[in-house]
Amino acid sequence: MSRLYKTIEPSVINDEMLEEAVKKQGPTGRAGQIAQLEGIDFKDVHHLQLDYRNILKIDNLWQFKILTKLQLDNNVIEKIEGLNTLTNLVWLDLSFNNIEMIEGLDELVKLEDLSLYSNRISNIENMDLLVNLQIFSIGKNHISNLETIIYLRRFKKLRTLNLAGNPVCEDERYSMYIPAFLPNLMYLDFRLIDKTTKEMALEMHRSAVANLVYHEDVAFKKLEKNRLQEEELALHKHFNEIQHITESQVLESRIRYFREEIDQLWSKLMNLEMQLVDQLEESTREFERNISEMVSTYIENVQALIAQCRDLENHHNENMLEIAMSSYDKMGKNEGEEEMPEELRALFIDKDTVINTVNASHDLHLLKIDNQEDKMVTRANGWVTDMIEKLHTDEINRNRKRVLEIYTYVSHWRDELDFLELQDMS
């Protein structure tokens, strides 16, 4: 619940409050050690906890250069502001405040976990640059329009979403609408979205989702076309500018320009490779789950069949023992001896010999069945282990080879520019 401050004077985030907060993080933490041994140096703090302090305005946090985790929950904050310098922030908790609008998050491009639970927000917006967002909690707010959830489709890494406690949850379409339009989501309102639910949701909204995907594709192509046109215009402008300067200046300008282009190329190629690594890692995990389930099913079937073999062998042994004892009794009465081969008649010396012979045969059969079961199970487990290990090894080698290719390619062009620069200087 949002907290009121009519009867309490709101607090200000000043150095005294920050020093106290850092010290409270304890001597076992990095910040606590710095505070005790060297005095507080805010630029070395990774985690800052400012909850339950009646803070009205976010301010004075610019000193925390490498902060990755910030807790501002259970205050009286009305506006998201003062966070633009916290570019390394990965985890942000603004729950239980009086915030009415999502804003002021444009610089937090590394943010993965954002909680705005229990505020006064009515619309999901102004989060376009949070490309790494994985966990988003905005439950117990004033969100009532189901269509506003479509905004979250742009966050390809989003896996966990909490909307519980919003008016939108009362919509009868809610439970199927979210999985259909956010297919990458794994958890909704603290519950796992199973495969069956996703399939049913997609089938229920297939037409609407297909239409949305089409329009998204059209919009993306339009944006890409505009971007390429802007780049082309910028390139023409660059060449127009260099036509009016000397040859030496042209070469220097071009070298500088292409150095920037090469740096951007390096960044783009490495980012693409990292995206590919993430995608392959996710695909590999999915493959591991599927192949492990298949092998587990196979082993269960094998064990069930082996159990049937054991039952058949036990039944066979009972029949053999019965036949053997019957034959032994006939021999005792001198019946049927002429029908029995000489080597078999030698086993019917006494009753114990007959029983021991039949039991020895039974034990041998059971041992073979057990060995076959161990062999099949061991082979199956070894096969899946080797396959997964090879998959990981191949991916590591592929990644190393690709990074080396990128490095070699970019280094080649940098060397070429260095050579041109040296020629110009001479």
N, C-alpha and C positions, 0 to 999 in steps of 0.2 A: 504494500500500500504506500502511496506517495505520502511523504511526511510534510507536516505543516510547520511553519516557523513564526506564526503570529505572536506567540508568547515567548519565543526564544530569539535572542539576537543572532543573526546568521554569522558564521565564521568566515574569515578570510584566509586564503592559502598564503601564508607568509613563511619566511625562513625558519622562524621558531617552530611552526607546525611541521615543516618538512624535516627539520633536524630531529624532532621528537619521533616522527614516523619512521625515519631511517634507523634510529637507535633501537626502536621497539622490535625491529626485525631480527634482533638477537645476534650474539657473537658467532653462531655457527654459520650464518649467512655471510656472503661477500661484503654486503653493505655494512653489516654489524662490525666486522673485523676492521674495516676502514675507519668507521666511526670511533672505535675504541683505541686503535693504535696510531692513526695518523690524523685524526680529526675528519670531519665529514667533508667529502668531495662528491657533490651530487652527480658529476659527470661519470662516475664509476658505478652508479646504482642501476641495477637491472630490474628490481621489483619495488613498487611503491604502493603502500596500503593506506588509503585516506578515507576509510568508511566510518560511518557513525560520527561525523564531526560537524554536522549542521552547515555544510558548505553550500553557499548560494551560487557562487561564480567560480568557474575553473580558470585559474590564473597562476602565473609565476612558476610554470613548469618547464620553461625553456632551458633550464640548466641541466636537465636530465637527458644528456645526449644519446645514451645507449639504452634507455629504458625500454624493456620488452613487455612488462606486465604492470598494469595500472588498475587499482581498485578504488572506485569512487562511489560505490553503492551506499544506499541508506543515508543520503544527504537530502538537500532541498534544491538541487541544481535545476534551473529552468531552461538553460540553453547549452547546447554542445558547442564549446568554443575553447580557444587557448590550447589546442592540441596539435597545431600545425607543425611544431618543431619536433614532435615525438615520432619521427619517421621510422624508427625501429620497433615500434609498438606491435606486438603480436597478439596480445590478450588485453581486452578492455571491458571492464564491468561498470556500467552506469545504471544498474537496476535500482529500483526503489527510490526514484527521484520525481521531479515534477516536469520533466521534459515533454514538450508538446510537438516538437518537430525534429526529424533527423537532418542534421547539417554538420558542417565543420569537420568532416572526416576525409576530405579530398587528399590530404597528404599521407594518410595512414595506409599506404599501399601494401604493407607487409601484414596487415591485420588478418588473423585467422579465426579468432574467437571474439564475438561481440555480443554482449548482453545488455539489452534495453528493457528487461523485464520490469513490469509494474511501473509504468509511467503514464503519460496522457497522449500518446502518439496515435494519430488516426490514419496516417498514410505512410507507406514504405517508399522512400525516395532518397535522392541525393547520396547514393552509395556507389555510383558507377565505377569508381576507381578502386574499389576494394576487391580486386581480382583474385586474391588469395583466400577469401572468406570461406571457411569450412563449417563453422558453428555459429548459428544466429538465433538468439533467444529474444523474442519480442512478445512474449505472452503477457496477459493481463494488462492490455492497453485498450485503445478505443477503435481498433481496426474492425470495420464492419463490411467492407466491400471485398467480396471474394476475388474479383478480377484484379485487385491490386497485387495479389500474390504473383501474378505473371511477371512482375518486375524482377523477381528473384531468378528468373531463367538465365539471366546474364552471368550468374555466378556458377561457373562450371564445376568448381571444386566444393560447392556447398553440399554437405552430407547430413547435417543435423539441423532441424528447424523446430522451434517451439513457439506455437501460437496459442496455446491453451489459455483460456480465460478471456479471450477477445469475443466480441459479439459475432464475428464471422464464423466461429466454431458452432454456432447454433444453426447455421445454414445446412439443410439436409444434404446438400451436394458436397459438403466439406471433405468428408473422409475419402471420397473417390476423386475429387477435383484436384487436390494437392498432388497425389502420386502420379496422376495423368500428366499434369503440366510441369511437374518438377521430377522427371524420370530418374535423375541422378541421386535423388534424396534417399538416404538409408534409414533415418530416424525422424519420426514426426511426433511431437508432443511426448517425447521420452519412450516411444514404442517403435520397435523394428517394423519396417514396412516389408512384409514378405513378398516373395516372387508372385504368388497367386493374386495378391491384392493389386500389385502393379499391373499385371496382365488384365485383370478385370477393369481397373480404372482406365487403362489405355483403350480397351475395347469400348467402354462406355462413352469416351470422349474422343474417339478416333478421328472423326470428321473435324471437330473443332481444333484438335491438336495439329492435324495435317494442314489445316488452313493457316494456323498461327505460324507453323514452321515455314510455309511458303512465303508469307509476308515478311518474316524475319530474314529469309534468304534474299528477298528482293531488296529490303532495306540495307542489308549488309553489302550487296553488290553495288548499290547506289553510293554508299559511303566509300567503298573501295575505289569506285570510279572517280569520285570527287577528290579523294586523296591522291590518286595518280595524276589527276589534272593539276592539282596544286603543286605536286612535286615537279611536273613538267614545266609549269609556269616559273617556278623558282629556279629551275635549271636554265631556262631561257634568259631569265633576269640576270643570272650569274654570268652567263656568256656575254650578254649585252654590256655588262659592267666592265668586263676584262678587255673588251675591244678598244677601250679608250685609254689604256695604260701601256707602258713600255713592255718590251718583250721579256725583260728580266722580271718585271713586276708580274706579268702574266704567268710566268713559270712559277714564281713564288706563290702567287695566289692559287694556282692550280694545285701545286703540291700541298698547300695547306688544306685546300678543299678536299682533295682526295685522301689526305690523312684522316680527316674527319669521317669521310665515307667509309674508309677501311675500318676505323674504330667502330662505327655503327654496324658494319657488316660483321665484325667479330662478335659484337654484342648480340646481334640478331641470330647468328648461327649457333652461338652457345645457348641462347634462350630456347631456340627450337630444339636443340639436342636435349636440354633439360626437360622440356615438355615431353619429348619422345620418351625419355627415361621414365618420367612419372607415368605416362600412359602404359608403357610396357610393364612397369612394376605392378600397376593395377591389374593389367591383363594376366600377368603371371600369377598374381595372388588368386584371381578368379579361376585360372587353369588349375592351380594347386588344389583349390577347394573341390573342383569338379572331379579331377583325376583321383584325389584321395577318397571321395565318396564312391566313385566307381570301383576302386580297388577294395574298399571296405565291403561293398555289396558283393563283389566277387568272392572275397574271403568268407563272408557269411554263407554264401551259396555252397562254396567248397566244404565248409565245416558241416553244413546241413547234409550234404551228400555223403560225406565221410561218416557222419553219425548213422545214416541209413545203412552204409556198408557194415558198420560195426554190429548193428542190429541183425542184419542178414547173416553175418558171420556167427554171432551168438546162436541164432536159430539153427544154422547149419551145424554147429558144434553139438547142440542138443540132439539133433537127428542122428548125427554120426555116433554119438555116445550110446544112443538107444539101439541103433543097428548093431554096434559092436557088442554090446552086452547081450543082445538077442543071439548073435552068432556064437558068443562065448557059451551061453547056456545050451545051444544046440550041440556044440562040440562036446560039452560035458555029457550029453546024452548020446553021443556018437551019431549025431544027425548032420548031414550036409557036409561032411569032411571032404567027400570026393569032389564037391563043387568048388572048393577053396584052393587057390594056388599054394605051393609049398612055402614060398617066402612069406605069405600072409599068415599061414597056419602057425609059423614060428613065433608070431607075436602073441598068440593066444595061449601062452604058457600058464599065466594065472590072471586073475581079475585085476590086480594092481597094475600089471604091465599093460593091459588093454586100456585102462583108464588113463595111465600116464602117457601112453602113446597118443591117444586122442587129444588130451589136454596140451601136449607139446605141439601138436599140429595146430591147435587153436591159438596158442600163444604166438606161434610163428606168423600165422595169418594176421593177427592183431598188430604185431610189430610192423609188418609190411604196410598195413593200412595207416598206422601212425607215422611211419617214415614218409609215406606218400603225402600225407596231410602236411607235415612239416616242410617237405620239399616244395609243395605248391604255394603255401603261405609265405615261406621265406623268399621264393622267387618273385612272388607278386610284390612284396614289400621292398625287396631289393631293386626291382625294376622301376617302381615309382620313385624311390629315393635317388637312383642313378639318373632318371630322366629329369627330375626337378633340379638336381645338382648341376647337370649338364646345361639346363636352361639358364640357370643363374650364371654359370661360367661363361657361356656363349654371350650373354648380355653384357657382362663385365668386359669381355674382350672386344665386343662390338663398340661399346661406349669408349673404351680407351683408344681404339683404332680411329673412331670418328673424331674424337677430340684432337688426336695427333694430326689427322688430315686437316682439320680446321686451322690448327696452329701453324702447320707447314704452309698452307695456302695463304693465310694472312701474312705470315712472316715473309713470304716471297714478295708480295706486293709492297710491304714496308721496306724491304731491302732495295727494291726497284726505285722507290721514292727517295731513299737515302742516296742512291747513286746519282739520280737526277739532281738532287740538291748539291752534292759535291761538285758535279760538273758546272753548275751555275755559279758556284763560289769561285771556281778556278777561272 
